[in-house]
């Protein structure tokens, strides 16, 4: 048994491995600095719903879903919701202009 400070008690070795803080995984301000190094702002990270993406692109829901199914517009699914990032919208517009 090993003491795990995050759990506050004794744990098996398998669980103790989960308690080790990984140095390559950024926390708090380190995460913000890493985002800035990657030129990602909070606006790039924001996820938009399909109606918000429609409004931003000026196209209809059907066109959004069509472009998602053709893999022209990247999206993610969280639970039952389909979301599109600001970065995906910018990439979509840039690819459409080319």
Secondary structure, 3 states (H helix, E strand, C coil): CEEECCCCEEECHHHHHHHCCCCCCCCHHHHHHHHHHCCCCHHHHCEEEHHHHHHHHCCCHHHHHHHHHCCCCCCEEECCEEEEEHHHHHHHHHHHHC
